[in-house]
Amino acid sequence: MNRIYLIIAGMAAATYVPRLLPFTLLKNRRPSKYLDRFLKLIPYTALGALIFPGIFSAVPDMPIAGIAGGAAALAICFVRGGTILPIFGAIAASYMIIAF
């Protein structure tokens, strides 16, 4: 049982220390404009890397339904923005392709 606690403590330290170090070492410094712009784009690229493969594997029998849903979400994002409306639009577009 002690081994499990040691493993959990080691995993906690391994994930906490890399998050803590930048805050303690760089707390009074501002990143350069280039680095700041780069860091602000990471969530979008990570989200794209997670969503893009799912578009093609959402409906294995009909990959066109996933592609249509992704295209609908992209179009709604460009026109309206937000999060909920593109999700509902993607679901509706995929459902219409599957239903017909």
C-alpha positions in Angstrom: 0.0 0.0 0.0 2.9 2.4 0.7 4.1 1.8 -2.8 0.9 3.2 -4.3 1.2 6.4 -2.2 4.8 6.8 -3.3 3.8 6.4 -6.9 1.0 9.0 -6.5 3.3 11.4 -4.8 5.9 11.0 -7.5 3.4 11.5 -10.2 2.0 14.6 -8.5 5.5 16.1 -8.1 6.3 15.3 -11.8 3.3 17.2 -13.0 3.3 20.0 -10.4 7.0 21.1 -10.5 7.0 22.0 -14.3 3.9 24.1 -13.7 5.3 25.8 -10.6 8.7 26.7 -11.9 7.7 29.2 -14.6 5.5 31.0 -12.0 8.3 31.3 -9.4 11.2 31.9 -11.7 9.6 34.3 -14.2 6.9 36.0 -12.1 8.2 39.6 -12.8 9.1 39.1 -16.5 6.9 39.5 -19.5 7.5 37.2 -22.5 8.4 38.7 -25.8 5.7 39.6 -28.3 6.6 36.6 -30.5 6.5 34.1 -27.6 3.3 35.6 -26.3 1.6 35.3 -29.6 2.9 31.7 -30.0 1.6 30.7 -26.6 -1.8 32.2 -27.3 -2.1 30.0 -30.4 -1.4 26.7 -28.6 -5.0 26.1 -27.4 -6.3 26.5 -30.9 -3.8 24.1 -32.5 -4.3 21.5 -29.7 -8.1 21.7 -30.2 -7.7 21.3 -33.9 -5.4 18.3 -33.5 -8.0 16.7 -31.2 -11.1 17.5 -33.4 -9.8 17.0 -36.9 -9.3 13.2 -36.6 -12.7 12.8 -35.0 -14.4 14.4 -38.0 -13.3 11.5 -40.2 -14.1 8.8 -37.6 -17.3 10.1 -36.1 -19.5 8.0 -38.3 -17.4 5.1 -39.6 -20.0 4.0 -42.2 -20.5 7.5 -43.5 -17.4 9.7 -43.3 -19.2 12.3 -45.3 -21.5 13.0 -42.4 -18.6 13.9 -40.2 -17.0 16.1 -42.9 -20.4 17.8 -43.4 -20.7 18.4 -39.7 -17.2 19.8 -39.5 -17.8 22.1 -42.5 -21.0 23.3 -41.0 -19.3 24.1 -37.7 -16.5 25.9 -39.5 -19.0 28.0 -41.5 -21.0 28.9 -38.5 -17.9 29.8 -36.6 -16.8 32.2 -39.3 -20.2 33.8 -39.6 -21.4 33.9 -36.0 -18.7 32.7 -33.7 -19.2 31.3 -30.3 -19.1 27.6 -29.2 -22.7 26.3 -28.7 -24.1 27.3 -32.1 -21.4 25.6 -34.2 -21.8 22.4 -32.1 -25.5 22.3 -32.7 -25.0 23.2 -36.4 -22.5 20.3 -36.8 -24.9 17.9 -35.1 -27.8 19.0 -37.3 -25.7 18.8 -40.5 -24.4 15.3 -39.6 -27.9 14.1 -38.6 -29.4 15.4 -41.9 -26.7 13.5 -43.9 -27.3 10.3 -42.0 -31.1 10.6 -42.1 -31.2 11.2 -45.9 
